[in-house]
Amino acid sequence: MSAEHFEEFVFSQSALQDYAECHRRFELRYVLDVRWPAQETAQALQYESGQRHGQEFHHLAHQHALGIPAEALAATINDDELRTWWTRYVSWQAEHLPIERYPELTLTSPVGELMLMAKYDVIAKLSDGTFLIVDWKTGRPQKRARLAEKMQTIVYPFVLAKAGDWLNDGQPISPDRIRFVYWFAETGETIEFKFSDEELNKNEARLTSLLNEITTSFNFEKTADERRCHFCAYRSLCERGEIPGDLNELEDDEMLGGISLDLDEIEEISF
């Protein structure tokens, strides 16, 4: 493999998160495009139900942002859990988001000679000139410290600052005018991150270093933390066990070293 393999590769937060957690998983999923038919969890039906509800919720929020009345969308909901999420969403967005918003927006920005992509649930420009990124989360609420380390928290504001000028009358968006909010459907709570020029520069240096490592070292070794393998579809391929992980284990974040399943994440195509 050579650096040329990555010339047309568009990196996403999902790809970078996979690399951060396990170099080998990144290689299998994004470089070799291996599809391995293994369950990620022992509770397959429960996990699939969570994924389906997450997709349905995101679809409802997208339709609402396009102008379909919330009441009309509520009438289409037949699931109690999803209806509860929707009620929380309608209440929160009415107070915190303007009518004009940009849903399901994809932006790309160069990092050196490589390309970085961010796919946003919604971006809104508030009356005070602040740009608010909102990511709807239908999985279990996560701790702030955990979210602060996620590639999504680093990539999304960075790409908006670098490539969002067309949302700002052609002017670059200053990092201190960007807020990033994770909204959790299970509780209605939010966790917010703000940014600065210093943080943008720090994140750019981190992303540049990480992308350079991926495209030059070709070090795709398996993670040393085998607890991460419990919920990985490639565990049997990597000879890290065949039995899928138990979702109940995720109740103890510290025990699992921060492993979590993101039910909202839709795998991005990187080539």
Secondary structure, 3 states (H helix, E strand, C coil): CCHHHHCCCEEEHHHHHHHHHCHHHHHHHHHCCCCCCCCCECCHHHHHHHHHHHHHHHHHHHHHHCCCCHHHHHCCCCCHHHHHHHHHHHHHHHHHCCCCCEEEEEEEEEECCEEEEEEEEEEEECCCCCEEEEEEECCCCCCHHHHHHCHHHHHHHHHHHHHCHHHCCCCCCCHHHEEEEEEECCCCCEEEEECCHHHHHHHHHHHHHHHHHHHHHCCCCCCCCHHHHHHCCCCCCCCCCCCCECHHHHHCCCCCCCCCCCCCCCCCCCC
